[in-house]
Amino acid sequence: MADSLCQQLGVDYPIIQAPMVGVSTPALAAAVSNAGALGSIGLGASTPEQGRAAIRQTRALTDKPFNVNLFCHQPATFDHARNDAWLRHVAPLFAQFDATAPTALNEIYKSFQDDPAMLDMLLEEKPAVVSFHFGVPSTDWVGRFKQAGIFTLGCATTLAEAQLLEQAGVQAIVAQGQEAGGHRGVFDDRPGQDAQIGLFALVRLIASGVQVPVIAAGGIMDGAGIKAAWQLGASGVQMGTAFILCPESAASAEHRTALNSARAYDTRLTSAISGRSARGLANRLYLEASQPQMPLPAEYPLAYDVAKALHTAASAKGCHDFAAQWAGQGAPLARALPAAELVRVLVEEMRGRI
Ligand SMILES: Cc1cc2nc3c(=O)[nH]c(=O)nc-3n(C[C@H](O)[C@H](O)[C@H](O)COP(=O)(O)O)c2cc1C
């Protein structure tokens, strides 16, 4: 199964470095791809022109296949009652840093579902692989990638989501367990809709319910984790947190220090940072979020606009307590190795040689 996925992706090893907006870089993706695994860049926060530049930068560093990731969320509805309540809730936090909360919220990430210019750019640039998070584009768009010879991956957190991806023609499923760092790929982000299934059960559920290959994601940090995913029926793995400490990543010095500290043992899910549930190192926003009187966070990605403004205001006063430091439950196992060396070690571990 792993061999067939490797053939489909054009790689030597069934290991995907996860796309991580803000953390993955062309240099990281290229180093991973040059080492025989599949590197990824994240275009979820990019315009088509920024995306084209990132693809070309990656191409300048590798002639191997790499993956380009897109956010397919439902666009914000601008529910003013909900969003204003959230702004009132965070205003005192801004005041602590002599700042004022924004009064208007911006949709900082455009959904790929609403971005035909991004589709056109990708069909021109033709990266080897394209992946979807938070949803699935139309069958027509997925078909156009296939016609262009671009292999498609889609993230699922339930069997039902995996089946929607398969029905739309997506060629492999990234099964994301609730252990995973970063945003949960759930399609429906309304409160109470996330089943939070762990990777063990999820891989079994999806592998027995779809025909396409399954790629396991969430808490996989080493060769033992990769082998366990195979045992469960996965054809490959997608690993994010394991690559954060690579020198080629864009992770901030504070993110790296936190990952190397006891804080790495405390990852939690919250929607208080971006408006969608995501796992990261617990910080003051997580503590705020656990207060019983907390209103529903503003919609995704409007809440993220607020959290980024709060982080800017706080860090200007030397406080880094509000940074979004995404990480999965395996965070304490992350290793600070150059990406090519990390891929080499993972392959040796998965072959049982070390
Ligand atoms: C810092 C960080 C940023 C992430 N950003 C993205 C992203 O932009 N797009 C995406 O599809 N997944 C993103 N993810 C989730 C990964 O695709 C993957 O599901 C996750 O990293 C797997 O769990 P692990 O971190 O325990 O390996 C991110 C994960 C992390 C840790």
Ligand as a Chemical Component Dictionary entry (heavy atoms), coordinates in Angstrom:
data_LIG
# 
_chem_comp.id                   LIG 
_chem_comp.type                 NON-POLYMER 
_chem_comp.pdbx_formal_charge   0 
_chem_comp.three_letter_code    LIG 
# 
loop_
_chem_comp_atom.comp_id 
_chem_comp_atom.atom_id 
_chem_comp_atom.alt_atom_id 
_chem_comp_atom.type_symbol 
_chem_comp_atom.charge 
_chem_comp_atom.model_Cartn_x 
_chem_comp_atom.model_Cartn_y 
_chem_comp_atom.model_Cartn_z 
_chem_comp_atom.pdbx_ordinal 
LIG C1  C1  C 0 2.104  24.722 13.185 1  
LIG C2  C2  C 0 1.085  23.955 12.391 2  
LIG C3  C3  C 0 0.433  24.586 11.349 3  
LIG C4  C4  C 0 -0.484 23.871 10.552 4  
LIG N1  N1  N 0 -1.036 24.477 9.463  5  
LIG C5  C5  C 0 -1.741 23.727 8.580  6  
LIG C6  C6  C 0 -2.107 24.261 7.302  7  
LIG O1  O1  O 0 -1.798 25.415 6.960  8  
LIG N2  N2  N 0 -2.822 23.462 6.462  9  
LIG C7  C7  C 0 -3.146 22.161 6.801  10 
LIG O2  O2  O 0 -3.776 21.478 5.989  11 
LIG N3  N3  N 0 -2.813 21.642 7.991  12 
LIG C8  C8  C 0 -2.102 22.388 8.874  13 
LIG N4  N4  N 0 -1.707 21.826 10.066 14 
LIG C9  C9  C 0 -2.178 20.469 10.429 15 
LIG C10 C10 C 0 -1.346 19.384 9.731  16 
LIG O3  O3  O 0 -1.743 19.250 8.394  17 
LIG C11 C11 C 0 -1.482 17.993 10.378 18 
LIG O4  O4  O 0 -2.830 17.614 10.439 19 
LIG C12 C12 C 0 -0.878 17.921 11.778 20 
LIG O5  O5  O 0 0.341  18.600 11.838 21 
LIG C13 C13 C 0 -0.662 16.469 12.175 22 
LIG O6  O6  O 0 -0.434 16.375 13.545 23 
LIG P1  P1  P 0 1.026  16.536 14.207 24 
LIG O7  O7  O 0 1.278  17.991 14.232 25 
LIG O8  O8  O 0 0.837  15.934 15.554 26 
LIG O9  O9  O 0 2.007  15.803 13.334 27 
LIG C14 C14 C 0 -0.794 22.524 10.877 28 
LIG C15 C15 C 0 -0.151 21.923 11.963 29 
LIG C16 C16 C 0 0.775  22.610 12.716 30 
LIG C17 C17 C 0 1.473  21.896 13.852 31 
# 
loop_
_chem_comp_bond.comp_id 
_chem_comp_bond.atom_id_1 
_chem_comp_bond.atom_id_2 
_chem_comp_bond.value_order 
_chem_comp_bond.pdbx_ordinal 
LIG C1  C2  SING 1  
LIG C2  C3  SING 2  
LIG C2  C16 DOUB 3  
LIG C3  C4  DOUB 4  
LIG C4  N1  SING 5  
LIG C4  C14 SING 6  
LIG N1  C5  DOUB 7  
LIG C5  C6  SING 8  
LIG C5  C8  SING 9  
LIG C6  O1  DOUB 10 
LIG C6  N2  SING 11 
LIG N2  C7  SING 12 
LIG C7  O2  DOUB 13 
LIG C7  N3  SING 14 
LIG N3  C8  DOUB 15 
LIG C8  N4  SING 16 
LIG N4  C9  SING 17 
LIG N4  C14 SING 18 
LIG C9  C10 SING 19 
LIG C10 O3  SING 20 
LIG C10 C11 SING 21 
LIG C11 O4  SING 22 
LIG C11 C12 SING 23 
LIG C12 O5  SING 24 
LIG C12 C13 SING 25 
LIG C13 O6  SING 26 
LIG O6  P1  SING 27 
LIG P1  O7  DOUB 28 
LIG P1  O8  SING 29 
LIG P1  O9  SING 30 
LIG C14 C15 DOUB 31 
LIG C15 C16 SING 32 
LIG C16 C17 SING 33 
# 
